[in-house]
Amino acid sequence: MELSNYELVRYPSGQLVITRIVTTASGAPSSGPRDVVGVYTSEQEAQRALDRFAGRAPQRSTDARPAATLRG
């Protein structure tokens, strides 16, 4: 799905809600209800979810280290 099909709504309570925008046959946004895709408490979580919806791989932090391997 395209990222343009999603909307991030920030509420005064601090919640971030991602909704999916339904479009008409002509491609215009529908005036009907939107589908709630997720509710988040941090903007970073919401941004990672949007990245997943857009098909982008999550970015790793620069200090990430590979897992240790066991040696016998």
C-alpha positions in Angstrom: 0.0 0.0 0.0 1.1 3.5 -0.6 1.9 5.7 2.4 -0.5 8.3 1.1 -3.3 5.9 2.0 -2.5 6.5 5.7 -3.0 9.4 8.1 -1.3 10.0 11.4 -3.6 11.8 13.9 -2.2 13.2 17.1 -4.7 13.7 19.9 -4.3 16.2 22.8 -4.1 13.2 25.2 -0.8 12.3 23.6 -2.1 9.3 21.6 -1.0 8.9 18.0 -3.5 7.0 15.8 -2.8 5.7 12.3 -5.8 5.5 10.1 -6.2 4.1 6.6 -7.9 6.5 4.2 -10.5 4.8 2.0 -10.7 6.2 -1.5 -13.5 6.3 -4.0 -13.3 4.7 -7.5 -12.0 8.1 -8.8 -9.2 8.1 -6.2 -10.6 10.9 -4.1 -10.7 10.4 -0.3 -14.0 9.0 0.9 -16.1 11.0 3.3 -16.9 7.8 5.2 -15.3 6.4 8.3 -11.6 5.6 8.3 -10.1 2.3 9.5 -7.9 2.5 12.6 -4.7 0.7 11.9 -2.9 1.3 15.2 -2.7 3.4 18.3 0.7 4.4 19.7 2.0 6.3 22.7 5.2 7.5 21.1 5.9 9.2 17.8 8.9 6.9 17.2 6.6 3.8 17.4 4.1 5.4 15.1 6.8 6.3 12.6 8.2 2.7 12.6 4.7 1.5 11.9 4.3 3.9 9.0 7.6 2.7 7.6 6.4 -0.9 7.7 3.2 0.0 6.0 5.1 1.8 3.3 7.3 -1.3 2.8 10.5 0.3 4.0 12.8 -1.7 6.2 13.2 -0.5 9.8 16.4 1.4 10.3 18.9 0.1 12.8 20.7 2.4 15.2 24.3 3.0 14.5 25.4 1.3 17.8 23.7 -1.9 17.0 25.9 -4.9 17.4 25.5 -8.4 15.9 24.4 -11.2 18.3 27.2 -13.1 20.0 27.9 -16.6 18.7 28.7 -19.6 20.9 31.9 -21.4 20.4 32.4 -24.9 21.6 
